[in-house]
């Protein structure tokens, strides 16, 4: 068994927007602002440029859903708790 400790964090970040609709330049300038988003997950990797959150962790060291957020978009990272994830080498279940 391999045990890995991950911080569970809440990340507040500014999300980019795009559209395929036809808008005038004035409509674009007056109607668009960055969207404030929040993501909660396991902090599985961090560099100077970005973080990666994992959301669905499996016992075979796989992560089904992940999200990379560039640090230039991050407003705040709040640590919620540290969590131990157990990986069972050579087994298919958690027990």
Secondary structure by P-SEA (a helix, b strand, c coil): cbbbbbbbbbbbbbbbbbbcccccaaaaaacccbbbbbbbcccccccccbbbbbccccccccccbbbbbbccccccccccbbbbbbbbccccccc
